[in-house]
Amino acid sequence: MAAASAVTAPVGPPPVPDQARGLTALVADLTLEQKVGQLFVTYLHGQSPDEAHPGNVRDFGVATPAEVVAKYQPGGVIYFNNASYDNIDTPRQVANLSNGLQAASPVPLTVATDQEAGLVTRIGPPATQFPGNMALGAGRSARDAERAAAVSARELRAMGVNQDFAPDADVNSNPANPVIGVRSYSGDPALAAELTAAQVRGYQQTPLSPRSVSATAKHFPGHGDTAEDSHTSLPTVDRTAEQWRAVDAPPFRAAIAAGVDSIMTAHIRMPAIDPSGEPATLSKPVLDLLRGELGYDGVVITDSLHMAGVRQLHPDAEVPVLALKAGVDQLLMPVNLGEAIDRVVAAVRSGELTEQRIDRSVLRVLRMKSLRGLFSRVPTTPERVDSTVGAAEHLAAARAITDRTTTAVRNDAGVLPLASRPTAPLVTGWGDATTRTLAGLLGGTALPTGSAPAEAQISAAARAAGNADLVVVLTNGLSRQPAQQALVARLLATGRPVVAVAVQNPYDVAHTAAPTWLATYSYNPVALESLARVITGEVRPSGRLPVAVPGPTPYPFGHGLGW
């Protein structure tokens, strides 16, 4: 159960700053409890502002999302599409939730979600889908990256979402990274920096634009060289300061130069910068690099405080205070919102934190809200949702952008381009929905075999291949899955033409003898549609590898075939 105390309700109408009073005057008008509330971004349970949900009763002591906002007056909320929180169903529903929560909040809320595109996508169709960052890296087009972000921003804002926890600015320099991978644009710092800046411009467009959202570059100081997942552990990055400046810092520098509204911290250790063992989220030396060396004066927000990477060294209630001491402004998803607010308020009253320190962060948060025009208090409408989300021109842009990302890595047997459309293609390998979707697009048969196919599944796929005039085998994580490698080998042994496709990390292509390899970096429908067009010859592949691919048959950064 959450702590019993709550933010004191304001007297009179909601405060709205104008040119005469300004944001500084608004900060002065808030009580200490209200100021501290502005520093928290919380999850909620349920899809309607007035929906009673047992999760809210358990975690916050009130029943509905609107009551959580009214009771604690957080600075922001975050939406998820999973069973734990279940905030997202349809675009109209999301818009109604957003409007209701804003109406319950004395100060406009940041309404956020993780709509990175590709692997991390919270709002699915009919919202326009893009293949994700590494696909954009393969496309090598800053213009396409900016356009994709602008489309996402316009649709999110129509649903009342005004902050996107994107783009992922990590440089994926470690092929074994279990949590970043295709969420990164590239293993090349310069390319990652160029596309990070482009997407910041696309998300934010111009100040006060009703089509813009606050972009959030993540995960500072850089999560790309980890071999562990900070959701479940506290990873260590053994870079020197000089290596960090050369590899990880450029995308964050570029985001700052592009005017990014917020930057998210990583729950990772960097001993060369801070030998104390604290995660970056709680490390003043690490965040001093951001504030000092990089000169950033925007909002710094933590990654989720539910994650194991920030919970291993300190009690949950202490983490928000330590993060504020380190230089953070916003605290995302504290384990217990009531206790977290109480602990920060107590730290101020005891002198552990000064109210001036709190005021600096509150001012940054309010400035971000003002930049996105949130104080105008204009709700979204069903008509705006219907005319914006999944608009025909947005879907056309997604198709065109994605068509420029598919990469032909190997074509030694000359299987592609096909002389004619196959009449009996077989699509097999990883992903039930993925194989079935692609089989439907090609007019063929699907035989999914999963991530670790058993011998019986491999044999069944080989038998089915004997009746096919083209075999397409999809892989995901093949470099770490001997059974997937065995599947590809058995399919090749049938003598049928085989096209192997890495539908997530491109590192798969170095680990089998398949003479024909494509990489899509994504298995969402828009990526599979482009893949089908490449296979059938409707589109020529033009993507280039945005990472170097190590392994038995390595490929360099920038490699890509065409025909």
C-alpha positions in Angstrom: 0.0 0.0 0.0 1.2 3.5 -0.8 2.0 5.9 2.0 -1.1 7.6 3.3 0.1 11.2 2.8 -0.6 13.0 -0.4 0.1 16.3 -2.0 -2.0 19.1 -0.6 -4.7 20.2 -3.1 -4.3 23.7 -4.4 -6.8 26.5 -3.6 -8.5 28.1 -6.6 -8.1 27.4 -10.3 -5.1 25.5 -11.8 -2.1 27.8 -12.1 -1.4 28.8 -15.7 1.7 30.9 -16.3 1.5 33.9 -18.5 4.1 36.3 -19.8 3.7 38.6 -16.8 4.1 36.0 -14.2 6.4 33.5 -15.9 7.4 30.0 -14.9 9.5 31.3 -12.0 6.4 32.8 -10.4 4.6 29.5 -10.9 7.3 27.7 -9.0 7.0 30.2 -6.2 3.2 29.6 -6.0 3.6 25.8 -5.5 3.8 24.2 -2.1 6.8 22.1 -1.4 4.7 19.0 -1.8 3.5 20.2 -5.2 7.0 21.0 -6.3 8.2 17.5 -5.3 5.3 15.9 -7.1 6.3 17.7 -10.3 9.6 15.7 -10.2 7.8 12.3 -10.4 6.5 10.4 -13.5 4.3 7.5 -12.5 2.7 4.5 -14.0 -1.0 3.9 -13.6 -3.4 0.9 -14.0 -6.3 1.0 -16.4 -7.4 2.4 -19.7 -10.0 5.0 -18.6 -9.4 7.9 -16.2 -12.4 6.8 -14.2 -11.8 3.0 -14.3 -11.6 1.4 -10.9 -8.6 -0.9 -10.9 -7.3 -3.1 -8.1 -3.7 -2.3 -9.1 -4.3 1.4 -8.2 -5.8 0.5 -4.9 -2.8 -1.7 -4.1 -0.1 0.7 -5.3 -1.7 4.1 -4.6 -4.5 3.7 -2.2 -7.2 5.0 -4.6 -9.1 3.3 -7.3 -8.9 5.2 -10.6 -6.1 6.7 -12.6 -7.6 10.2 -12.3 -7.7 9.8 -8.5 -4.0 8.9 -8.5 -3.2 12.1 -10.4 -5.5 14.2 -8.1 -4.0 12.7 -4.9 -0.3 12.8 -5.7 -0.2 15.5 -8.3 2.8 14.0 -10.2 4.5 15.9 -12.9 3.9 13.2 -15.4 2.5 9.8 -16.2 3.7 7.0 -18.5 1.6 4.6 -20.6 2.3 0.9 -21.2 0.6 -1.8 -23.3 1.4 -4.8 -21.1 -0.5 -6.8 -18.6 1.0 -5.1 -15.6 -0.4 -1.7 -16.4 -2.6 -2.1 -19.4 -3.1 1.6 -20.5 -3.4 1.2 -24.2 -6.1 -0.2 -26.4 -7.2 2.1 -29.3 -6.1 5.6 -30.3 -9.4 7.1 -29.2 -9.2 5.3 -25.8 -5.7 6.6 -25.3 -6.9 10.2 -26.1 -9.7 9.9 -23.7 -7.4 8.7 -21.0 -5.0 11.6 -21.7 -7.8 14.1 -21.5 -9.2 12.8 -18.3 -5.8 12.7 -16.6 -5.0 16.3 -17.7 -8.3 17.4 -16.3 -7.5 15.9 -13.0 -4.1 17.6 -12.7 -3.6 21.1 -11.4 -0.5 21.5 -13.5 -0.4 20.1 -17.0 1.1 16.6 -17.1 3.8 15.2 -19.2 2.1 12.2 -20.8 4.8 9.8 -21.9 5.4 6.4 -23.5 8.2 4.4 -25.1 7.4 4.7 -28.8 10.9 4.0 -30.2 9.5 2.1 -33.2 10.5 -1.4 -34.1 11.4 -3.6 -31.1 10.1 -1.1 -28.5 6.6 0.0 -29.6 3.8 0.6 -27.1 1.1 1.8 -29.4 0.5 -0.6 -32.3 -1.7 -0.3 -35.4 -3.7 1.6 -36.5 -0.9 4.0 -35.4 1.8 4.2 -38.1 4.6 1.7 -37.5 8.3 2.1 -38.5 11.0 -0.6 -38.4 13.1 1.0 -35.7 16.5 2.7 -35.3 18.9 0.1 -36.7 16.8 -0.1 -39.8 17.0 3.7 -40.1 20.8 3.3 -39.7 20.8 0.9 -42.6 18.9 3.4 -44.7 21.5 6.1 -44.0 19.0 9.0 -44.4 18.7 11.7 -41.9 15.8 13.0 -43.8 14.0 9.7 -43.5 14.8 9.5 -39.8 13.4 13.0 -39.2 10.3 12.3 -41.2 9.6 9.1 -39.2 9.9 10.9 -35.9 7.7 13.7 -37.2 5.0 11.3 -38.1 5.2 9.5 -34.8 5.1 12.8 -32.9 2.0 14.0 -34.8 0.1 10.8 -34.0 1.2 10.7 -30.4 0.2 14.3 -29.8 -3.2 13.5 -31.4 -3.7 10.9 -28.7 -2.7 13.3 -25.9 0.8 11.9 -25.5 3.3 14.8 -25.3 6.6 13.1 -24.4 8.3 10.2 -26.2 11.0 8.3 -24.5 12.9 8.2 -27.7 15.3 8.2 -29.6 17.7 5.6 -28.3 21.0 7.4 -28.6 23.2 4.4 -27.6 26.0 3.3 -29.9 25.7 -0.5 -30.1 29.4 -1.4 -30.0 28.9 -4.8 -28.3 27.2 -7.4 -30.5 26.4 -9.4 -27.4 24.3 -6.5 -25.9 21.1 -8.2 -24.7 19.0 -5.0 -24.2 20.0 -2.5 -26.9 20.8 -4.2 -30.2 18.5 -3.0 -33.0 17.2 -0.2 -30.7 20.5 1.6 -31.6 21.0 3.3 -35.0 24.5 2.0 -35.4 27.8 0.9 -34.0 29.3 4.0 -35.6 29.3 7.1 -33.4 29.0 9.5 -36.3 26.0 7.8 -37.9 24.3 7.4 -34.6 24.9 11.0 -33.8 23.5 12.2 -37.2 20.3 10.2 -36.9 19.8 11.0 -33.2 19.8 14.7 -34.0 17.5 14.1 -37.0 14.9 12.3 -34.9 15.1 15.0 -32.1 14.3 17.6 -34.8 11.4 15.4 -36.0 9.9 14.8 -32.7 10.1 18.3 -31.4 9.7 20.3 -34.6 9.2 23.9 -33.4 8.3 25.1 -29.9 4.6 25.2 -29.1 3.7 23.1 -32.1 0.6 21.0 -31.4 2.2 18.3 -33.5 5.4 18.0 -31.5 6.4 15.9 -28.5 9.4 16.2 -26.1 12.1 13.9 -27.3 14.2 12.0 -24.8 17.7 10.8 -25.8 18.6 7.7 -23.9 20.5 6.1 -22.1 23.2 8.4 -20.8 26.2 7.9 -20.6 25.6 5.1 -23.1 24.2 1.6 -22.8 25.7 0.2 -26.0 28.7 -1.7 -24.6 26.9 -3.8 -22.0 26.6 -7.6 -22.0 24.0 -7.5 -19.3 20.4 -6.1 -19.1 19.9 -3.3 -16.5 16.3 -4.5 -16.1 17.7 -7.5 -14.2 21.2 -6.6 -13.2 23.7 -3.7 -12.8 25.9 -3.8 -15.8 29.4 -2.4 -15.9 30.9 -0.5 -18.8 34.7 -0.6 -18.8 35.4 2.4 -21.0 38.0 5.0 -20.2 36.9 8.6 -20.3 38.6 9.1 -23.6 36.8 6.1 -25.1 33.5 7.4 -23.8 34.1 10.8 -25.5 35.0 9.1 -28.8 32.3 6.4 -28.8 29.3 7.1 -26.6 29.2 10.9 -26.2 28.7 12.0 -29.8 25.0 11.1 -30.1 24.2 12.9 -26.8 26.2 15.9 -28.0 24.2 15.9 -31.2 20.9 15.6 -29.3 21.9 18.6 -27.1 22.9 20.6 -30.2 19.5 19.8 -31.7 17.7 21.1 -28.6 16.5 17.9 -27.0 14.0 18.5 -24.2 15.1 15.6 -22.0 17.8 13.0 -21.5 17.3 9.7 -19.8 20.0 8.1 -17.5 21.2 4.5 -17.6 21.4 2.2 -14.7 25.0 1.2 -15.5 28.3 1.5 -13.7 31.3 3.3 -15.3 34.3 2.7 -13.0 36.6 4.9 -15.0 34.3 7.9 -14.4 33.0 7.0 -10.9 34.9 4.3 -9.0 32.2 4.3 -6.2 30.2 1.6 -8.0 27.0 3.7 -8.1 24.9 3.4 -11.2 25.0 6.5 -13.5 21.5 7.4 -12.4 22.8 8.0 -8.9 26.3 9.2 -9.9 27.2 12.9 -9.6 30.5 12.4 -11.5 28.7 10.8 -14.4 25.9 13.4 -14.5 28.5 16.2 -14.1 29.7 15.1 -17.6 26.3 15.8 -18.9 25.7 19.1 -17.1 29.4 20.3 -17.3 31.3 18.9 -20.2 28.3 18.6 -22.5 26.7 21.7 -21.2 23.2 20.3 -20.9 20.6 22.4 -19.0 17.4 20.5 -20.0 15.5 17.9 -18.1 17.4 14.8 -16.9 15.1 11.9 -16.2 15.9 8.5 -14.7 15.2 5.2 -16.4 12.5 3.3 -14.5 13.2 3.1 -10.8 11.6 -0.4 -10.8 14.6 -1.8 -12.7 17.1 -4.0 -10.8 20.1 -1.9 -12.0 19.2 1.0 -9.7 17.8 -1.1 -6.7 20.8 -3.2 -5.8 22.7 -0.8 -3.5 20.1 1.3 -1.7 16.5 1.0 -0.3 13.9 2.0 -2.8 12.8 5.1 -0.8 16.4 6.4 -0.8 16.9 6.2 -4.5 15.0 9.4 -5.5 16.9 11.5 -3.0 20.2 10.1 -4.2 19.2 10.7 -7.8 18.3 14.3 -7.1 21.7 14.8 -5.3 23.4 13.4 -8.4 21.7 16.0 -10.7 18.5 14.3 -12.0 15.3 16.3 -12.5 12.6 13.7 -13.1 12.1 10.4 -11.4 10.5 7.7 -13.5 8.3 5.1 -11.9 9.3 5.0 -8.3 8.5 1.7 -6.6 6.2 3.4 -4.1 5.1 6.9 -5.2 3.7 8.0 -1.8 6.8 6.9 0.1 9.1 8.5 -2.5 7.4 11.8 -2.3 7.4 11.7 1.4 11.1 10.9 1.5 12.1 13.7 -0.8 9.9 16.2 1.2 11.6 15.0 4.4 15.0 15.4 2.8 14.2 19.0 2.1 12.8 19.7 5.5 15.9 18.2 7.2 18.3 20.1 5.0 19.6 17.1 3.2 18.3 18.7 0.0 17.6 22.4 -0.3 14.4 23.8 -1.6 16.5 25.8 -4.1 17.8 22.5 -5.5 14.2 21.3 -5.9 13.2 24.6 -7.6 15.9 24.2 -10.2 14.5 20.9 -11.3 10.9 22.0 -11.1 11.7 25.0 -13.3 13.3 22.7 -15.9 10.3 20.4 -15.9 7.9 23.4 -16.3 10.0 24.9 -19.0 9.8 21.6 -21.0 6.0 21.6 -20.6 5.8 25.2 -21.7 8.0 24.5 -24.8 5.4 21.9 -25.9 2.5 24.2 -25.3 1.0 22.2 -22.5 -0.2 25.2 -20.6 -2.7 26.0 -23.3 -4.8 23.2 -21.9 -6.3 22.2 -25.2 -7.7 18.7 -25.1 -7.5 16.4 -28.1 -10.6 15.3 -29.9 -11.9 12.1 -31.5 -11.9 13.9 -34.9 -8.3 14.8 -34.5 -7.4 11.2 -33.6 -9.3 9.8 -36.6 -7.8 12.2 -39.1 -4.2 11.8 -37.8 -3.5 8.4 -36.5 -2.7 6.0 -39.3 -3.3 8.7 -41.9 -2.8 7.5 -45.5 0.2 9.9 -46.1 1.8 8.6 -42.9 1.4 4.9 -43.9 2.9 5.8 -47.4 5.8 7.5 -45.7 6.4 4.4 -43.5 6.4 2.1 -46.6 8.8 4.3 -48.5 11.2 4.8 -45.6 11.2 1.0 -44.8 11.8 0.1 -48.4 15.1 1.9 -48.2 16.3 -0.1 -45.2 16.4 -3.8 -46.2 19.9 -4.9 -46.6 21.2 -7.7 -49.0 24.3 -9.0 -47.2 25.0 -12.1 -49.4 23.8 -13.3 -52.8 26.4 -15.8 -53.8 24.1 -18.2 -55.6 22.3 -15.4 -57.5 18.9 -16.5 -56.1 17.8 -12.9 -56.0 16.3 -11.1 -57.8 13.8 -13.9 -58.7 13.2 -14.5 -62.4 9.5 -14.9 -61.6 7.3 -14.8 -58.6 7.3 -18.1 -56.7 4.2 -20.3 -56.9 4.8 -22.5 -53.9 7.0 -20.7 -51.4 7.7 -22.0 -47.9 8.3 -19.6 -45.0 9.8 -21.2 -42.0 12.0 -20.5 -39.0 11.6 -18.0 -36.1 8.3 -16.4 -35.1 4.8 -17.8 -35.4 3.1 -14.5 -36.4 6.2 -13.4 -38.4 6.4 -16.5 -40.6 2.6 -16.5 -41.1 2.6 -12.8 -42.0 5.4 -13.2 -44.6 3.8 -16.3 -46.0 0.6 -14.4 -46.5 2.4 -11.7 -48.3 4.2 -14.1 -50.6 1.2 -16.4 -51.1 2.9 -19.4 -49.6 2.9 -21.8 -46.7 4.1 -21.0 -43.1 5.8 -23.5 -40.9 7.1 -21.8 -37.8 9.8 -23.6 -35.9 10.5 -21.2 -33.0 13.8 -19.9 -31.5 15.2 -23.4 -30.7 13.7 -25.9 -33.1 13.6 -29.5 -32.1 14.9 -32.2 -34.5 11.3 -33.2 -35.4 10.6 -29.6 -36.4 13.8 -29.4 -38.4 12.9 -32.6 -40.2 9.4 -31.4 -40.9 10.7 -28.1 -42.4 13.2 -30.0 -44.6 10.4 -32.3 -45.9 8.1 -29.3 -46.6 11.0 -27.6 -48.4 11.0 -30.4 -50.9 7.6 -29.2 -52.3 8.6 -25.6 -52.4 10.0 -23.6 -55.3 11.5 -21.0 -52.8 12.3 -21.4 -49.1 12.5 -18.4 -46.9 14.0 -19.1 -43.4 13.7 -16.4 -40.8 16.3 -16.2 -38.0 16.5 -14.3 -34.7 19.4 -14.9 -32.4 20.8 -17.6 -34.7 24.4 -16.7 -33.7 23.5 -18.0 -30.2 21.2 -20.8 -31.2 22.8 -24.0 -32.7 19.3 -25.4 -33.5 18.5 -22.5 -35.8 21.9 -23.0 -37.5 21.0 -26.7 -37.9 17.7 -25.7 -39.5 19.3 -23.5 -42.1 21.9 -26.2 -42.9 19.1 -28.9 -43.4 17.2 -26.5 -45.6 20.2 -25.9 -47.8 20.8 -29.6 -48.1 17.5 -30.0 -49.9 18.9 -28.2 -52.9 16.0 -25.8 -53.0 16.7 -22.1 -53.4 16.9 -20.7 -49.9 16.8 -17.1 -48.7 17.8 -16.6 -45.1 16.6 -13.5 -43.4 17.8 -12.0 -40.1 14.7 -10.3 -38.8 16.3 -8.7 -35.8 20.1 -8.3 -35.0 22.1 -8.6 -38.3 24.8 -10.5 -36.5 23.1 -13.8 -37.5 24.5 -13.6 -41.1 28.0 -14.5 -40.2 27.1 -17.8 -38.7 25.9 -20.1 -41.4 26.9 -21.0 -45.0 23.6 -19.8 -46.5 24.5 -18.2 -49.8 21.7 -15.7 -49.7 21.1 -13.4 -46.7 18.9 -10.4 -46.1 18.7 -8.3 -43.0 15.5 -6.4 -42.0 16.4 -5.3 -38.4 12.7 -5.7 -37.5 9.9 -8.2 -37.8 7.0 -5.8 -37.6 4.5 -5.9 -40.5 5.9 -2.8 -42.3 9.4 -4.4 -42.4 7.9 -7.7 -43.6 6.0 -6.0 -46.3 9.3 -4.4 -47.6 11.0 -7.7 -47.3 8.4 -9.3 -49.5 8.8 -6.6 -52.1 12.6 -7.2 -52.1 12.2 -10.9 -52.4 9.7 -10.6 -55.3 11.8 -8.0 -57.1 9.3 -5.1 -56.6 11.9 -3.2 -54.6 15.7 -3.3 -55.0 17.6 -3.5 -51.7 19.6 -0.4 -50.8 20.3 -0.7 -47.1 23.9 -1.0 -45.8 25.0 -2.6 -42.6 25.0 0.0 -39.8 27.2 -2.2 -37.6 30.2 -4.4 -38.2 29.2 -8.1 -38.1 31.9 -10.3 -36.5 32.0 -14.0 -36.6 33.2 -16.9 -38.8 32.2 -14.9 -41.9 32.5 -11.3 -40.9 31.1 -8.3 -42.8 32.3 -4.7 -42.4 30.3 -1.7 -41.4 28.7 -0.2 -44.6 28.5 -3.5 -46.5 25.4 -4.0 -48.7 24.6 -5.4 -52.1 22.3 -4.2 -54.8 21.0 -5.4 -58.1 
